[in-house]
Amino acid sequence: MTLQDVQVTIDLQKPTGRVSFAMPLILGKTTAGSDYKEYGDLESVKKDFGADTPETKMAEAIFAQGDHAPARIAMVASGENGDSVETLRQVMDRGWYYLLAADAAPATVDALAAAIEQDDYRVFVTRVADKARLQALHAKAYTRTVAFYHSDDTLYPDAALVGSTGSYDVGSVTWKFKTCADITAMPVSATELMEIHDNGGITYVNKQGEARTSEGKTLSGEYIDVIMSRDYVRARMEAEIQHLLNQSDKVPYTNAGIAQIESTVVNVLQEAFRQGIIAEDDSGEPLFGTSFLLRNEVEPADRASRHYKGGSFWFEIAGAVHTVRVKGVIRF
């Protein structure tokens, strides 16, 4: 029996042709293991994990990202013989969104990526230093795993990326064109960059003399901000409808009660529009809609069991511009 009374499902429909969305979790591995704990500064991390460990270096890469670094990070570690996936499952109900793993061994990454995919919430960002390994990861077509290719994985570019971009409001940012402090740009050719992108990865390159992330996609080719927008709307919708049920003496199974639920849904969609998640039409109005069955349109059995499943909504994602082509004419 679940404790969740409200469940929102969002499908990504493309034209043909519960938590903080700012906080990362570093999953580490230590001799004795370490319980889940949240940190607001690097010195506290060093006290618990040591000054020269992968876990601390990842935390350092996050906190080094300046104004956009998260205010706090979460950390947990499995024991020397512990199972990383089992440790992850034990903290799935905590308030983090991005998963980072100190251990980037293929077996660990594959297992964690599969667990995040199955959970269908949150994003796993990992680092890859080998193109063959990137190709193998791409074959999995994970929608919720981001593979940051960099020849020097000791710089922890995955942590730097989350630190530099993860704290922006959902909908306000794309993950392409972002700077990552202390990460060196990769000297790749246009052909090599195409190969990295074709294999589902992103990397760090010079664009007009400025070091920037080369793309903003997950292994499946979906944009990171689209996945996050979906998660954000789902989480806010579930929270606000649950709040309506909790704070009301009752929401009656009448047209008026159904209208209360629909109004809550519309309010969340308006919030998503203001945040930049939802696109607007030519007149500046948000591109979303709702459809809620009236009481007499609902099956009597559902009314008797007090289960309402007649509501639906849609919205058009705002997206972002990633490439530009402009034509010019010289006149005499």
N, C-alpha and C positions, 0 to 999 in steps of 0.2 A: 504494500500500500504506500503510495507516494504522498509526501507532505505538500506537493505542489498542486494547487487547485487550478492553476491557469497555465496553459501551454500554447505557445505561439509558434507556428511553422511558417517559414518563408522560403519559397522556391525562387531561384534565380532564373528569370525568364528573359532570354536574350532575343533580340530581333534576328531573323535569319541573316545570311551574309555575316550578467548578474554580478557585477564585479566592477573593479576599477579598470578602465581601459588604458591606464598609464603605468601600471606596476608590473615589472617583469619578475619571474621566478627563475633563479639559478639553481639547477638541480646538480648537485655535486656528489662526490664519493670520497669518504674519509674512512680511516681505520675503524672508528667506533660509530660512525654515522652522526647525524646532527638533526635535531628536531626543527620543524618549521619556525622561522623567526624573520621579522621584518627589520630592516636596517635603514638608517637615514644618513649614514656617513661611512667613509671607507675605513677609518680607524677601528670602528667597532667590528667590521668584517675581519680585519687583520687579527684582532684579539681572538676571534673564534676559529678562523680558518688558517692563520699563519700569514706571513708577509709575502711568501713566494710560492703560492699555490695557484692552480688554474682557477679555482673558485674566486680567490681574491683578485686575480688579474682580470677576470671577467667583470667583477664589481667595479674595479678601477676604470675599465674601459667605458662602463656605463656612466659613472660619476664624472668622467673627464669631458663629457659632451656639453658642458656649459649650461646656459640658461634653459635649454630644452631637456636636460637630464631629469629623470623622474625624482621626485622628492624622497622616495623610498623604494627599496627593492626587497624582495623576499628571497630567502635562501633555505634550502633543505638538502640533506645529504644522506644517501644510503650507506650502510656499513660496507666494509671491505668485501664481504661475500654477499652483500645485499642485492636485491633486484631493483633496478632503477624504475621500471614500470610500476612495480608494486609501491615504491615510495611515492611516485607521482600520483597514483590513485588515492593514496591516503590524504593528499592535500588538494584534491580536485574541488573541494567545497570552500577553499580559501579565496581571498579577494585579489588574485593575480590574473593577468591575461596572457602575457607573452612567456613562453617557455624557452629557456636557454639551458644547454647542457654542457657542463665542464668536460665531460667525456664525449669526444666526437668520433669514437670508434664506430665503424659501420653497423655492427650488431646493435649497439646502444641507440644510435640515431634511428635505425629502421624500426626498432621496437617502440621508441617514444613517438615517432611520427605516426605509426599505426594507432597508438593509443589516443593521440590528439584527434586523429581523423574519426575514430570511433566515437569519441565524446562529442564531436561536431560543435565545438565551441572553443575559442582561443586559437592562438597562432604560435607555431613552433618555428624559431629561427635558428638555423645551424650554419656552421662554416664547413667549407669543402676546399681542400688544397690540391685535389687531383681531378683531372677532367674525366677520367674513366669512372671514378666514383660518382661524379656529378651525373654522368650518363646513366649509371645504375639507379641512382635516386630518381632521376626523371622518369624512368620506366614505371615507377610506382604511381606517378601522376597524382601525388598527394595535393589536395586543395588547400590544406592548412599548414603546409611546411614551406618555409622560405630557405633556399640554399644560397648562401653568400660565398661565391668562389673567390679565393685569394690565395696566392702562392705562399704567403706567410701567415699561417693560421695561428701563430703564437701572438699575433696582434689582437686576436679575438674580434674580428670584424663583425661577427654576428651580434655580440654584446654592444659594440659601438653603434651599430645601426639602430638597435632598439633604444639605446640611450639617446640618440640624436633625434629620433622621429616618433617614438612610441608615446610621448606625453602630449602630443598635439590633440586637440579635440577631434573626435571621430568625424570625418566628413570635411575637415578643414585642410587636409593635406594629402598629397600623393607621396609615395615612397621613392619615386624617381627624382633625380636632381638633388639629393640630400647630401650634406657634408657630414663626414665622420671624423672627428678630431683624432689625431695620432694614427690614422690609417693612411698608408701610402697608396697612391694611385697605381693601378696595374698597367704596365706598358704593353697593351695588347693591340693587335692590328684589327681592322674592321672585320676581317674574316674570322679571327679568333673570337671577337665579341659576338658575332652572329652565332658562332658555334656554342658559346656559353648560353646565350639566350635561347637558342633552339633546344638546348638540353635542360631548360627550365631554371637556369641559374641567373643570378644577378652578380655584378662585380662593381669595382670602384675604378673609375677612369677619369682622365682629364677631358673636360669639355670646354673648348675655347680658353684653355689655360687654367681652368678651375676644376679641382677634384670633386667629383659627384658620383652618386650611385647611378648605375647604368640603366636600371629598370626598377619596377616596383611590383613584381609578380611573384606568385607562389609557383611550386613545381608544376602544377596543372596548367599554368598559363593564366589563371585568374588573377586580377589585380588585388593586392593586399587590402587597399582601402574599400573595395567592394565587399570582401569577406567581412571586414570589420564593421562596415555599415549594416550589413545583414545582422551581425551579432548584436550591435548596439540597439537597433530597432526592436529586435526580439526581446532583449533583456529589459529595455524600458517599457515595452508593451506588457510583458508579464508582470513587472513590478507595479505598474500603475493600475492595471485591472485588479491585481491582488489587493492593492491598497483600497480600491473602491469597495471590494467585497468585505475587507476587514473593517472599514470605517462606517459602513452602512448598517443600520439595524437589519435591513435586508434589501436586496435588489429584487424587486418583484418580477415574477415571470409574466410581465405585461409589456405592451408596446413601450410604455414609459420606462420600464426597467431596462429593456433592450436598448432604448435610446441613450440611457446612461452609459452603457458599455460602449456603444458606438461613439459617443462624445469623448470618452476616454481615449479610444483608439485615434480619433481625429486629433486630439491634443498632442499625442505622442508624434504623430506624423507632422504636425505643424512645428514641433520642436526639432524634428529631424531636418525639416526644410530650413529653419533658421540656422541650423548648424552646418549647412552646406551638403548634407547627404542627398537631399531630394532636389531634382531639377525644377526649373520654372518654365512656364510658357511665354509666349511673346509679350503678354501683358504683365508678366511678373508674378503670376499666380502659381502656387505649387502644383506639380504634376502628381497628384495622388487621388485615390478614390476609395470608397468603402461601399459595402453591400451587406445589409443585415436583414435576415428574414424576420417578418413580424410574427407575433404569437400564433396567429391562425395559420401560418405557413410552416410551422414547426410540427414534426411528428408528435402525436399525443403521448407516445411512449417516452420521448425525450422530456416533454413537459412533466410527466409523472415522476421521472427519475431526477428532475431538476437539472438536467444537462442541456446546455445551450451550445450548439455547434453550427449555428447558421450565420456566423459573421465571417467576413473576408475583407481584405484590403489589397491594394496594389500601389506601387509608386515607381516613378522613373528615376533611376540613379543619376546624380549630377555628373559623376565621373570627373575627368581632368584631361587637359591637353598634354600629350606626351611627344608629339611630333608636329612640326609646322612646315608647310610648303607655301611659298609666296611667289607669284609671278610678277615680273616687272617689265615695263616697256620704256625704252629710251626714245624720246621724241625730239625732233629738230624743228 
